[in-house]
Amino acid sequence: MIRALDHYVVLDPTAGEQILSAEDTRSWLAAQLQRLEALPADLASQGSTNEQVDWLLDTACALELEPGLTVQWFAVRLEP
């Protein structure tokens, strides 16, 4: 149900807060995964990057990239 929403607020300590479309959020998450030196076991077991992004959107709202640097994302509904 969360993936049915069209927008996400993403919080990146290095880039600040942004509101992104669902597709842009998927791209942003894929880029965050590329920043990791090693994937956590639960992510690594998901296979492709697209599957990892799907898993993150379904099960999490934060990803620690390194100690003390965590990015977050939250589904939001924008009203016209």
N, CA, C and O atoms as CSV, one atom per row, in Angstrom:
chain,resi,resn,atom,element,x,y,z
A,1,MET,N,N,0.818,-1.190,0.000
A,1,MET,CA,C,0.000,0.000,0.000
A,1,MET,C,C,0.869,1.265,0.000
A,1,MET,O,O,0.529,2.251,-0.654
A,2,ILE,N,N,1.993,1.236,0.736
A,2,ILE,CA,C,2.842,2.421,0.775
A,2,ILE,C,C,3.378,2.737,-0.610
A,2,ILE,O,O,3.446,3.905,-0.992
A,3,ARG,N,N,3.761,1.709,-1.374
A,3,ARG,CA,C,4.298,1.972,-2.711
A,3,ARG,C,C,3.243,2.552,-3.648
A,3,ARG,O,O,3.586,3.046,-4.722
A,4,ALA,N,N,1.968,2.501,-3.265
A,4,ALA,CA,C,0.909,3.079,-4.094
A,4,ALA,C,C,0.910,4.611,-4.008
A,4,ALA,O,O,0.304,5.276,-4.848
A,5,LEU,N,N,1.583,5.169,-3.001
A,5,LEU,CA,C,1.662,6.617,-2.879
A,5,LEU,C,C,2.633,7.167,-3.914
A,5,LEU,O,O,3.562,6.479,-4.338
A,6,ASP,N,N,2.411,8.399,-4.310
A,6,ASP,CA,C,3.159,8.986,-5.413
A,6,ASP,C,C,4.405,9.760,-5.023
A,6,ASP,O,O,5.231,10.062,-5.885
A,7,HIS,N,N,4.566,10.092,-3.742
A,7,HIS,CA,C,5.685,10.932,-3.333
A,7,HIS,C,C,6.278,10.463,-2.004
A,7,HIS,O,O,5.620,9.809,-1.195
A,8,TYR,N,N,7.542,10.823,-1.817
A,8,TYR,CA,C,8.256,10.517,-0.581
A,8,TYR,C,C,9.033,11.747,-0.151
A,8,TYR,O,O,9.525,12.511,-0.982
A,9,VAL,N,N,9.137,11.927,1.147
A,9,VAL,CA,C,10.077,12.882,1.713
A,9,VAL,C,C,11.334,12.074,2.001
A,9,VAL,O,O,11.282,11.057,2.692
A,10,VAL,N,N,12.455,12.526,1.472
A,10,VAL,CA,C,13.728,11.854,1.738
A,10,VAL,C,C,14.602,12.800,2.547
A,10,VAL,O,O,14.687,13.995,2.265
A,11,LEU,N,N,15.242,12.241,3.546
A,11,LEU,CA,C,16.104,12.998,4.443
A,11,LEU,C,C,17.512,12.461,4.317
A,11,LEU,O,O,17.784,11.308,4.654
A,12,ASP,N,N,18.399,13.298,3.835
A,12,ASP,CA,C,19.796,12.922,3.655
A,12,ASP,C,C,20.633,13.969,4.381
A,12,ASP,O,O,20.602,15.140,4.002
A,13,PRO,N,N,21.378,13.582,5.412
A,13,PRO,CA,C,22.158,14.560,6.157
A,13,PRO,C,C,23.132,15.357,5.286
A,13,PRO,O,O,23.508,16.470,5.653
A,14,THR,N,N,23.541,14.818,4.161
A,14,THR,CA,C,24.489,15.527,3.299
A,14,THR,C,C,23.781,16.408,2.270
A,14,THR,O,O,24.397,17.325,1.726
A,15,ALA,N,N,22.500,16.149,1.992
A,15,ALA,CA,C,21.780,16.906,0.960
A,15,ALA,C,C,20.523,17.595,1.475
A,15,ALA,O,O,19.920,18.386,0.750
A,16,GLY,N,N,20.118,17.318,2.697
A,16,GLY,CA,C,18.925,17.940,3.249
A,16,GLY,C,C,17.651,17.180,2.914
A,16,GLY,O,O,17.689,16.025,2.489
A,17,GLU,N,N,16.528,17.846,3.114
A,17,GLU,CA,C,15.202,17.260,2.892
A,17,GLU,C,C,14.727,17.566,1.481
A,17,GLU,O,O,14.892,18.678,0.979
A,18,GLN,N,N,14.130,16.552,0.848
A,18,GLN,CA,C,13.579,16.712,-0.495
A,18,GLN,C,C,12.253,15.975,-0.587
A,18,GLN,O,O,12.036,14.989,0.118
A,19,ILE,N,N,11.377,16.444,-1.443
A,19,ILE,CA,C,10.166,15.698,-1.784
A,19,ILE,C,C,10.381,15.182,-3.193
A,19,ILE,O,O,10.593,15.954,-4.128
A,20,LEU,N,N,10.323,13.849,-3.335
A,20,LEU,CA,C,10.581,13.205,-4.626
A,20,LEU,C,C,9.383,12.379,-5.063
A,20,LEU,O,O,8.607,11.901,-4.235
A,21,SER,N,N,9.243,12.220,-6.362
A,21,SER,CA,C,8.233,11.301,-6.888
A,21,SER,C,C,8.637,9.880,-6.515
A,21,SER,O,O,9.771,9.635,-6.101
A,22,ALA,N,N,7.708,8.956,-6.663
A,22,ALA,CA,C,7.999,7.558,-6.348
A,22,ALA,C,C,9.162,7.049,-7.206
A,22,ALA,O,O,10.042,6.354,-6.697
A,23,GLU,N,N,9.175,7.379,-8.480
A,23,GLU,CA,C,10.244,6.926,-9.376
A,23,GLU,C,C,11.580,7.554,-8.990
A,23,GLU,O,O,12.607,6.875,-8.989
A,24,ASP,N,N,11.572,8.839,-8.664
A,24,ASP,CA,C,12.812,9.494,-8.238
A,24,ASP,C,C,13.305,8.927,-6.910
A,24,ASP,O,O,14.511,8.834,-6.684
A,25,THR,N,N,12.380,8.548,-6.035
A,25,THR,CA,C,12.763,7.936,-4.764
A,25,THR,C,C,13.431,6.591,-5.013
A,25,THR,O,O,14.414,6.254,-4.352
A,26,ARG,N,N,12.912,5.829,-5.948
A,26,ARG,CA,C,13.535,4.538,-6.288
A,26,ARG,C,C,14.960,4.763,-6.788
A,26,ARG,O,O,15.873,4.032,-6.404
A,27,SER,N,N,15.154,5.759,-7.634
A,27,SER,CA,C,16.495,6.074,-8.141
A,27,SER,C,C,17.403,6.547,-7.013
A,27,SER,O,O,18.572,6.166,-6.945
A,28,TRP,N,N,16.861,7.376,-6.135
A,28,TRP,CA,C,17.628,7.874,-4.990
A,28,TRP,C,C,18.062,6.720,-4.093
A,28,TRP,O,O,19.214,6.668,-3.663
A,29,LEU,N,N,17.139,5.790,-3.808
A,29,LEU,CA,C,17.497,4.636,-2.974
A,29,LEU,C,C,18.555,3.770,-3.644
A,29,LEU,O,O,19.479,3.297,-2.981
A,30,ALA,N,N,18.432,3.559,-4.938
A,30,ALA,CA,C,19.441,2.774,-5.662
A,30,ALA,C,C,20.811,3.443,-5.538
A,30,ALA,O,O,21.821,2.760,-5.369
A,31,ALA,N,N,20.849,4.769,-5.619
A,31,ALA,CA,C,22.110,5.497,-5.471
A,31,ALA,C,C,22.657,5.353,-4.050
A,31,ALA,O,O,23.869,5.251,-3.858
A,32,GLN,N,N,21.775,5.344,-3.065
A,32,GLN,CA,C,22.232,5.169,-1.682
A,32,GLN,C,C,22.846,3.784,-1.487
A,32,GLN,O,O,23.840,3.627,-0.778
A,33,LEU,N,N,22.242,2.786,-2.125
A,33,LEU,CA,C,22.796,1.436,-2.021
A,33,LEU,C,C,24.200,1.364,-2.608
A,33,LEU,O,O,25.040,0.606,-2.123
A,34,GLN,N,N,24.455,2.143,-3.640
A,34,GLN,CA,C,25.786,2.170,-4.263
A,34,GLN,C,C,26.827,2.770,-3.329
A,34,GLN,O,O,28.020,2.508,-3.480
A,35,ARG,N,N,26.390,3.568,-2.371
A,35,ARG,CA,C,27.314,4.191,-1.415
A,35,ARG,C,C,27.808,3.209,-0.367
A,35,ARG,O,O,28.822,3.456,0.285
A,36,LEU,N,N,27.100,2.096,-0.196
A,36,LEU,CA,C,27.469,1.118,0.829
A,36,LEU,C,C,28.695,0.316,0.404
A,36,LEU,O,O,28.797,-0.118,-0.743
A,37,GLU,N,N,29.622,0.126,1.336
A,37,GLU,CA,C,30.779,-0.722,1.051
A,37,GLU,C,C,30.355,-2.178,0.960
A,37,GLU,O,O,30.819,-2.917,0.092
A,38,ALA,N,N,29.472,-2.585,1.859
A,38,ALA,CA,C,28.941,-3.952,1.854
A,38,ALA,C,C,27.469,-3.882,2.236
A,38,ALA,O,O,27.079,-3.134,3.133
A,39,LEU,N,N,26.668,-4.668,1.546
A,39,LEU,CA,C,25.237,-4.698,1.846
A,39,LEU,C,C,24.973,-5.520,3.095
A,39,LEU,O,O,25.618,-6.548,3.302
A,40,PRO,N,N,24.028,-5.084,3.939
A,40,PRO,CA,C,23.590,-5.944,5.037
A,40,PRO,C,C,23.024,-7.248,4.466
A,40,PRO,O,O,22.536,-7.275,3.337
A,41,ALA,N,N,23.090,-8.302,5.235
A,41,ALA,CA,C,22.675,-9.628,4.758
A,41,ALA,C,C,21.236,-9.635,4.251
A,41,ALA,O,O,20.945,-10.273,3.239
A,42,ASP,N,N,20.328,-8.935,4.937
A,42,ASP,CA,C,18.927,-8.942,4.505
A,42,ASP,C,C,18.760,-8.281,3.139
A,42,ASP,O,O,17.911,-8.700,2.353
A,43,LEU,N,N,19.552,-7.261,2.848
A,43,LEU,CA,C,19.500,-6.642,1.525
A,43,LEU,C,C,20.186,-7.496,0.474
A,43,LEU,O,O,19.670,-7.657,-0.631
A,44,ALA,N,N,21.328,-8.035,0.807
A,44,ALA,CA,C,22.084,-8.851,-0.145
A,44,ALA,C,C,21.275,-10.056,-0.611
A,44,ALA,O,O,21.440,-10.518,-1.740
A,45,SER,N,N,20.406,-10.562,0.249
A,45,SER,CA,C,19.615,-11.737,-0.105
A,45,SER,C,C,18.503,-11.418,-1.103
A,45,SER,O,O,17.854,-12.332,-1.613
A,46,GLN,N,N,18.275,-10.136,-1.388
A,46,GLN,CA,C,17.180,-9.741,-2.277
A,46,GLN,C,C,17.514,-9.834,-3.757
A,46,GLN,O,O,16.617,-9.744,-4.596
A,47,GLY,N,N,18.777,-10.011,-4.091
A,47,GLY,CA,C,19.133,-10.167,-5.502
A,47,GLY,C,C,19.491,-8.853,-6.159
A,47,GLY,O,O,20.482,-8.225,-5.787
A,48,SER,N,N,18.700,-8.426,-7.132
A,48,SER,CA,C,19.008,-7.239,-7.929
A,48,SER,C,C,18.787,-5.951,-7.130
A,48,SER,O,O,18.135,-5.953,-6.086
A,49,THR,N,N,19.335,-4.873,-7.638
A,49,THR,CA,C,19.140,-3.567,-7.005
A,49,THR,C,C,17.662,-3.202,-6.970
A,49,THR,O,O,17.191,-2.661,-5.969
A,50,ASN,N,N,16.925,-3.482,-8.029
A,50,ASN,CA,C,15.482,-3.190,-8.040
A,50,ASN,C,C,14.758,-3.955,-6.945
A,50,ASN,O,O,13.880,-3.404,-6.280
A,51,GLU,N,N,15.112,-5.203,-6.753
A,51,GLU,CA,C,14.500,-6.003,-5.686
A,51,GLU,C,C,14.895,-5.462,-4.317
A,51,GLU,O,O,14.084,-5.474,-3.391
A,52,GLN,N,N,16.116,-4.995,-4.181
A,52,GLN,CA,C,16.564,-4.411,-2.921
A,52,GLN,C,C,15.800,-3.128,-2.623
A,52,GLN,O,O,15.397,-2.900,-1.483
A,53,VAL,N,N,15.597,-2.291,-3.629
A,53,VAL,CA,C,14.829,-1.056,-3.455
A,53,VAL,C,C,13.392,-1.386,-3.077
A,53,VAL,O,O,12.844,-0.767,-2.166
A,54,ASP,N,N,12.771,-2.341,-3.750
A,54,ASP,CA,C,11.408,-2.761,-3.409
A,54,ASP,C,C,11.334,-3.208,-1.957
A,54,ASP,O,O,10.418,-2.830,-1.227
A,55,TRP,N,N,12.304,-4.014,-1.544
A,55,TRP,CA,C,12.333,-4.532,-0.175
A,55,TRP,C,C,12.445,-3.385,0.818
A,55,TRP,O,O,11.744,-3.368,1.830
A,56,LEU,N,N,13.325,-2.425,0.535
A,56,LEU,CA,C,13.462,-1.276,1.433
A,56,LEU,C,C,12.171,-0.477,1.518
A,56,LEU,O,O,11.756,-0.094,2.612
A,57,LEU,N,N,11.531,-0.222,0.389
A,57,LEU,CA,C,10.277,0.542,0.404
A,57,LEU,C,C,9.179,-0.190,1.159
A,57,LEU,O,O,8.323,0.446,1.773
A,58,ASP,N,N,9.192,-1.519,1.121
A,58,ASP,CA,C,8.165,-2.313,1.795
A,58,ASP,C,C,8.424,-2.504,3.289
A,58,ASP,O,O,7.482,-2.670,4.064
A,59,THR,N,N,9.698,-2.481,3.698
A,59,THR,CA,C,10.013,-2.919,5.061
A,59,THR,C,C,10.762,-1.924,5.923
A,59,THR,O,O,10.914,-2.160,7.121
A,60,ALA,N,N,11.232,-0.830,5.368
A,60,ALA,CA,C,12.087,0.064,6.150
A,60,ALA,C,C,11.797,1.518,5.820
A,60,ALA,O,O,11.054,1.824,4.887
A,61,CYS,N,N,12.394,2.405,6.600
A,61,CYS,CA,C,12.318,3.836,6.304
A,61,CYS,C,C,13.651,4.513,6.596
A,61,CYS,O,O,13.740,5.741,6.619
A,62,ALA,N,N,14.690,3.704,6.820
A,62,ALA,CA,C,16.011,4.259,7.099
A,62,ALA,C,C,17.074,3.273,6.652
A,62,ALA,O,O,16.854,2.062,6.625
A,63,LEU,N,N,18.243,3.824,6.298
A,63,LEU,CA,C,19.376,3.004,5.886
A,63,LEU,C,C,20.638,3.674,6.392
A,63,LEU,O,O,20.923,4.821,6.048
A,64,GLU,N,N,21.395,2.955,7.214
A,64,GLU,CA,C,22.660,3.482,7.713
A,64,GLU,C,C,23.736,3.238,6.662
A,64,GLU,O,O,24.046,2.096,6.324
A,65,LEU,N,N,24.295,4.324,6.156
A,65,LEU,CA,C,25.321,4.229,5.125
A,65,LEU,C,C,26.699,4.015,5.735
A,65,LEU,O,O,27.553,3.338,5.162
A,66,GLU,N,N,26.893,4.597,6.891
A,66,GLU,CA,C,28.126,4.436,7.664
A,66,GLU,C,C,27.784,4.861,9.080
A,66,GLU,O,O,26.760,5.510,9.291
A,67,PRO,N,N,28.604,4.519,10.045
A,67,PRO,CA,C,28.269,4.917,11.419
A,67,PRO,C,C,28.059,6.435,11.517
A,67,PRO,O,O,28.918,7.226,11.129
A,68,GLY,N,N,26.909,6.806,12.037
A,68,GLY,CA,C,26.568,8.207,12.193
A,68,GLY,C,C,25.961,8.876,10.971
A,68,GLY,O,O,25.634,10.062,11.024
A,69,LEU,N,N,25.804,8.152,9.876
A,69,LEU,CA,C,25.216,8.721,8.651
A,69,LEU,C,C,24.079,7.812,8.182
A,69,LEU,O,O,24.299,6.764,7.577
A,70,THR,N,N,22.871,8.247,8.481
A,70,THR,CA,C,21.670,7.483,8.136
A,70,THR,C,C,20.772,8.337,7.256
A,70,THR,O,O,20.537,9.510,7.547
A,71,VAL,N,N,20.273,7.745,6.179
A,71,VAL,CA,C,19.287,8.402,5.329
A,71,VAL,C,C,17.921,7.806,5.650
A,71,VAL,O,O,17.815,6.651,6.063
A,72,GLN,N,N,16.872,8.615,5.454
A,72,GLN,CA,C,15.511,8.178,5.753
A,72,GLN,C,C,14.583,8.593,4.619
A,72,GLN,O,O,14.879,9.513,3.857
A,73,TRP,N,N,13.444,7.889,4.522
A,73,TRP,CA,C,12.417,8.221,3.533
A,73,TRP,C,C,11.055,7.870,4.113
A,73,TRP,O,O,10.904,6.896,4.849
A,74,PHE,N,N,10.072,8.684,3.764
A,74,PHE,CA,C,8.717,8.500,4.270
A,74,PHE,C,C,7.726,8.781,3.160
A,74,PHE,O,O,7.821,9.812,2.494
A,75,ALA,N,N,6.788,7.893,2.951
A,75,ALA,CA,C,5.746,8.075,1.956
A,75,ALA,C,C,4.823,9.197,2.417
A,75,ALA,O,O,4.462,9.281,3.591
A,76,VAL,N,N,4.447,10.063,1.467
A,76,VAL,CA,C,3.533,11.158,1.778
A,76,VAL,C,C,2.488,11.267,0.660
A,76,VAL,O,O,2.720,10.864,-0.480
A,77,ARG,N,N,1.358,11.813,1.023
A,77,ARG,CA,C,0.314,12.080,0.035
A,77,ARG,C,C,0.228,13.591,-0.139
A,77,ARG,O,O,0.009,14.326,0.824
A,78,LEU,N,N,0.399,14.038,-1.354
A,78,LEU,CA,C,0.310,15.457,-1.645
A,78,LEU,C,C,-1.074,15.743,-2.203
A,78,LEU,O,O,-1.532,15.083,-3.137
A,79,GLU,N,N,-1.721,16.717,-1.629
A,79,GLU,CA,C,-3.041,17.129,-2.104
A,79,GLU,C,C,-2.876,18.305,-3.042
A,79,GLU,O,O,-2.107,19.217,-2.737
A,80,PRO,N,N,-3.576,18.324,-4.188
A,80,PRO,CA,C,-3.453,19.455,-5.115
A,80,PRO,C,C,-3.988,20.742,-4.530
A,80,PRO,O,O,-3.954,21.781,-5.190
